[in-house]
Each structure stands twice: as structure tokens, then as C-alpha cells.
Amino acid sequence: MRTSLYFIFKGKAGFWAFAIIFIITGVIFAFVVPELITHAETDSIQNRAQDVSAAADLSVMTFVFRLLGWILLVPGATVFILIIVASIIKIKSPQNEGAFFWWINFTGGMMGALLFAIPSMFIYPIFLLLPENIKQQAKNTSMILPLFTIVGIIAGIAIFFIARSQYRGRPRWTGKTS
């Protein structure tokens, strides 16, 4: 019998693995990498004449890593907190543990899907609001941005219908049984 990661990270172990991996990756991207960039920026400014454009590029890079880190950290922490709540529910109301794990799965899946759909939906409108000099620098990539917006809108609509159908078939919360 072959062992794959699918079988190792199935069920509750998968929720724990998702949460821990996303939290660790988010912390590294949001806090560790920006500090390394800041440290490298400080060293490079001391070693050579101050270059304003290089410092601006490093500031943008720091912002992007912090943003990416928070984008990973928030879903991971949310699922982690919900798993801890599930352990309390297992003690207080064990018959509802499966229903609560359904909610964890639903919440994590929706957050992940919407973290793609929402930014891609607004990438082209945001690009249109940028100053002309930035648009000129990005003229080679500006043709693909409407495609990202269209894909984001289609993904958002699909997410809505999939979530609605999943919600209708959700397991119900039950009272205590004697």
C-alpha cells in the first residue's frame, strides 16, 4: 500500500496541518522576511551612496511580503482557533463535532477561494486608477489584467453558487441526546 500526503493529512489532521503551515508561512512572510529586507537595506545604504529608487523598491518589497504574510496568517489563525473551539465542542456536545468541522471546512474553503477572487476581480479597475507613469512602466502586462478581472468575476460568481449549494446541504446542529 502506498502512503501519500492525502491520506496523512485527511480529516482533522488535515485541518491541523493547514492551520500550522499557513501560520508558520504567514509569520515568516509578514515578520521575518521584511526584517531581513530592512536589515539588508540598512547595510546597503551604509556601504554605498543612498539610492532613492532602490530604497523605494525595497519598501515596496517589504510591503508586499507583509501583505502576503497577513493573507496567509489570517486564514491559518482562523482555522486554528476554530479547531480549538471544536475541541471544546467535542467535550460539551460531542454529537455536533462533525457539524462544526463542516463549518471549519466551509469557512476555510470560502476564505481561500475569496482570497483569490476578490483581488483578481479588482486588479484592472485599480490599475486604471494608477498614475500614467506607472501605467507606462507596466504596459507589457496591462493587456492581461482585464483577463484576471474577468476570471475573478467568474470565480466570484461560481463561489457564490457553490457556497449556496453547500450551505443548503450542511449538517444540522442537534441538541443533547440522553
N, C-alpha and C positions, 0 to 999 in steps of 0.2 A: 504494500500500500504506500502510495506516495503522499508525503506531507507537503501541503502548500500553505502559504500565509493566509489564504482564505479560511481554511479550517482552524488555524490557530487563532485568528482574530475574528471569530464568528461569535455572535451573541454579545454577552456582557463584556467579554474580553476585548471585543472589537470597539465597544464604546470607550473602555478604559484606554486602549491603545490610541484611538483617535484623539481623545482629550489630552493625553500626556504628550503625544507627538506634536500636536498643534500648540500646546502651551510652551513646550521647550523651544520649538522653532520660532514662535512668536516672541518669546523673551530674547532669544539670540538676535533676531532681526530688529526688534524695537529698542533694545537697550545695549547689547554688546557691540554689534557692528557699527552703529552710529558713534559710539565712544572710540572705537578703533579709527574711524574716519576722522573724527575730531582730533585725535592724537596725531594721526598722520598729517593732517592739515597744519597743526601747530608746528610739527617738526619741519615740514617743507617750507613754511613761511620763515622760520628762523634760518634755514640753510640757503635760501635764495631771496632775491628781491620779491616783494609782495606782488603777486599777480591777482588782480581783482576777478578776472574771469574764471581762473582756476578755483579761487575761494568760493565763488558763486556756484560753480559746478559741484564742488564738494558739499555745499549747503543743500543743494537740490538732491544730491545723492543721499545725504543724511535724512532728509525729509521723506524720500521715497522708501528707504529702509524702515524708518519709524512707522510709516503708514502701513506698509506691508506687514510689519510685525504685529501691529494692532489688529489688522484684518485677520491674521491667523490666531492671535491670542484670545480675542473675544469669543469666537465660536468654541474654541477649546476650553476656555474657562466656563462658558455657559454649560456645555455638556458635562464637564467635571462637577460643577455644582449640582446639576440635575441628577447625576449618578449618586452623589452623596445623599440627596433628598430621597432617591429611590431606596437607599439602604434603610432610611428611617421608615419609609412606606412599607418595606418588607417586614419590619418589626410590628408596626401599628396595624397594617391592613394587607396581609400577605396575598389575599386574593386579587388585589389590584396592582400588584407589581408588574405584571405583563402589560396592563393597560398604560401604566406610567412609562415603561420602557418604549411603548409605541409612541408616546408623546416626545420622549427624548429623541427617538429616531426621526420623527416628523419635524421637530424643531431644528435639529442639526442639519437635516437634509434641506429644509427651506432656507436656512441661513446660508448654507454653502451655495445653493443654486442662485439665490438672490445676490450674493456677493459677486457673482459673475454678471447676472442680467442687468442689475441697476447701473453699475458703472459703464458697461458697454452700451447701454441704452442712451446714455447722456454724453458719450465721448465726442460725437460730432457737433452737437449743439454747443458744448463747452469750447471746442476748437474754434468755432465761428466767433466766439466772444474774445478770443486772444488778440493781442496787437498784431499788426501787419508784419512786423519784422520777425516775429516768431512763426507766423504762418509761412513766410518765405523760406525760413530755415527748414521747415517740415513739409515743403511742397512735394517731396517724393512719397511721403507716407499719407498725405492728405486724401489721396484717392481711395484708400482702403477704409478710412474712418466711417463713411456712410454705411459700408458693409457691416462694420461692427455694430453700428446703431441699429440696423435692420435685424441683425442676428439677436441683439439684446432685446428688441421689442418682441420678436417671435419667441425667444426663450421666456420672457416675462409672461406672455400670454399662455404658453404651454405650462409654465409653472403654476399659474392660476388654476387651469383646468385639472391638472394632475393633483394639485393640493386639494381642490374641492372634491374630487372623486375619492381620494384617500381619506379625507376627513369624514365623508359620509359612511365609510366602512370601518371607522375606528372602533376599537374595543371600548365597551362602556364601563364606567366606574360602578362598582357594586357595593352595597352595604355589607356590614359584618354578617357572617353566617355562623350559626351556632353549631 
